[in-house]
Amino acid sequence: MSQQAEWLRQMFDMEDFRHTGHALIDLLANQLTNDIKGQSNILNWQEPQIADQLWQQPLPEVSNLDSKGLLQWLQHTVIPRNLAVHHPHNFGHQIATPLPLTALCDLVAALTNQAMAIYETGPSATLIERQVIRWLNTAVGWNAGDGVLTSGGAQANLTALLAARQHAADVWQQGLQNARPMRILASKFSHYSVSRAAGIMGLGTDAVIAIEVDANGRMLPDALQAAHEQCIATNQIVMAVVATAGCTPTGSLDPLQAIGEYCQSHSVWLHVDGAHGASALLSNQHKALLKGIELADSLVWDGHKLLYMPATVSAVLFRDKDASYSAFAQDASYLFQGNDAEAESFNISYRTLECTKRMMGLKLWAAFSLYGRQGLAQLIDHAFAQAKKMASKILANPQLELLMLPDTNIICFRYQDLTLSPEHGNRLQSRIRQHIVASGSFHFTQVEINGVIWLRCTLMNPFTSEVDMDELIAMVRHTATSLSETSTSQ
């Protein structure tokens, strides 16, 4: 056997793959069990500058690891340095604790490697995605809607806003030089990807006009109207209004009914960034919170948040099927023949930024098929209920201040020390968080709103109990006291 043939045999050794795969599943299952039980730290913190030095090594010229060594490296080096998202002390970002069986679907997607640029490079992947998109549209209330899956909500927001721009003015081929100035009216709490999309599209980030919110973080319709009228008076095109269903800072839900009715009466494209909160559409208990979402022209919905999918899978949905084709235009004879319009509609690359596109729909299809709408709704209902429980605990504690009652599953609060200046009060919140996260006890975040820093918790983990909430609150109080005493003694 030649050396090349031996290399190929080793690289594609099915028995090695089978044996290593079984061992890897056992390893991950054991780790998942430990994480859910909270048997170790949620995070083994190292300063990134220090940690990076430990990982640096020269590019291997020849093999220096076998499959057994790979498993050991994963077990002892990679996994222990991960953030344990299934740990009950995970109060951090809007990152799902993935449903384990859906992670297996990602393995299928990785190995079968369906590129999905066109139908023939991913037949089943294409048909699965189309079915998932139909299910999501049905949940919104759009019987004639369409859309695609993308690699994350930022890309989905960009895709929707590209369609909105083309709806406002035909600029794809000749650019913006002959178009009137375009503006995007977006909630003050809109995700940064909206501003980034404006920059990418050549509008400039200043094209995004921030609309004020009320004390509960919800866009003010009167402020929206005033901004719209100002744009009209200055001969600017409002290419889109961006409302938020579950904003990132506070989880707040904009008044979608009022915003939708205003946009329809003034023929303005309404885009709803529902990356986080759109999943409430599946819940009989909470879908009324999203009343009016069906009035949108486009909608973003993340699966890797409250649908509990492995990252990443986002849907960008369009109420009008034809609008889903307006974001992009392309001429590539090596992909698109254009002879049969109906057949060409199965080529997803017409409507996505990506050409090579991962088989993302399989895990969503599996989750809906395994657990049904009602099963997934239970996860959402539980997360929202957990946030209400934690809010009540904070309200009952005189040393803590709650920013607002939660619309969804995000809580913002802070430790109150009335002896501190605003600047030192902010610094205390940051130090509390840094100290606790570095200890590996809990993971949570912080957010600055109107110059005030708040501790921010996202109740995503179905294994988080009231005991865990009580422990975090107690640790925040204890840490604040300890830091204050240390500062005083110095």
Steps between C-alpha positions, in 0.01 A plus 500: 500500500635841403555769761218706346261206512590443865429866581159476337421178683583660833312823430181321397520198730136413569573276797708772665216745434245260648706424811602862560146623437352264758766602752437867429125464558574330833739781591247771412214319676706475818595865477137597438393306808763671713410844366126457560571388856732797552781276620781735397560866430302651217819663370868444570600860446836606362595843373499465120851643459635232734288218363602580143866445583421146614336412171768624263699236316657459156298362210540118511688371197412137570248325720562549869165364621290189449124469556552393861721801556236723339239377745733558793577852377128576467428355844783663693575821309207619290183407690621614845575843351154536349219702654270227634173622346294216652619588851215628724716802589501617137317834510700653216421587142208388285677178415290185505566193707471287185267204481743206483336315211511811284878509547513159332327658202793742473730197478293372208518843338877518546582157360257500206614857424208612287616834359144614413604762246249339268250219531723231347780564755260443789168345395371379838656798676311736268168326548542484877577872512195582290283300739646668808444841340136407432453399864648826627288707263191316619587589859523868402167483318637537147340243272680632191829593664846370422860542610831329560726387781822690564809469716384725781266789565748767386506351151122459511451867592731604217307285253167649604631856484651440156154398384352810664757722329421350160130547571563870573723564196653288223867542586644150456672563167574873491548563872387781726640800318169593336274406790361733763652457847363189670429461868420211733289578805588252774442459870764655721549146630536341156780250448831635374459292183243753376755781510763267357268411212459870419878532482534191283231625262681827447237708677731581789423420860365854544210392278357312798283734706453378857140518620450560870358233726281516809596400853442135405734512201222505239508725194277808529259521204476880535878529475493276193240722335697816578820354352315382190343841445840666540644273229217585264547872566870474408435290184652182643371151425412284799592166349404305812379517855668240722297391801637257755333195648726419791778759490845393610553739795174431687293249300229763452230464234410802290127579450483314170131557433525879520827509306367261236182698445698823468740349246218353292308827494812682377627225265825457691681167513484354851774262603474325835817373662349211691826309527440448868128538562331364188503152654215616726280452192504127580358554848126517557580678825726771358431546128261789576809699603591507130163622374559697182811314392307370200485857369875498437649470153797303629594321818815348650466199728799323659487128563814505716331707766155403635456209261796334676699417187879474473644817347442623244168493322287807432200552278428814301134488402304714254124553498512534120674207332625718213669737747726215610674523160564875507798507738746364243544470124756285327608350170700180535457253216701236688218492755183648353359405161180702529302287256218398735388760755333246727804272499731796561302590813656193665848657466536671835807707408275741313392629839801474729832669558657156514579282203630199690234469768487252785212256539342696784137396471548139609533577872190723495306237307608238756401716797152572365455134403630359828331742741235686304398861540361425844823346624712793386244740646552344843866601488403858413228518766743367760767758412253788524368369832852470638567864417187606689613296802840662502348847458282439806803394703687816404200719584484336842864588570550862614870492407419436134327714238303351210512696173159382376264206515597256223308475173684180415783324685761769559551667838701815568582599857773664704636511852399821674752697703360846549830625642671464161510752217348387167849436363606289797163324501557395141849387579369289787256314272778418254732384777226279649451330166871464425568350842218244481564397138873462563422276798321256269190496720252668266491651155296814436552825313460875535344774291519878502169685460491880505839510667409254773654151520266214587572135570319297236372143524342293224287214631554248219606188683210264586713349777538826693303480824384755756786381720744604227334842479525541876868402490576758231318776688681410821833496318435842345422643843797333667738605222376858509555516876845345472607736221369801689688401816819444302465838331438673836800336666725617219 
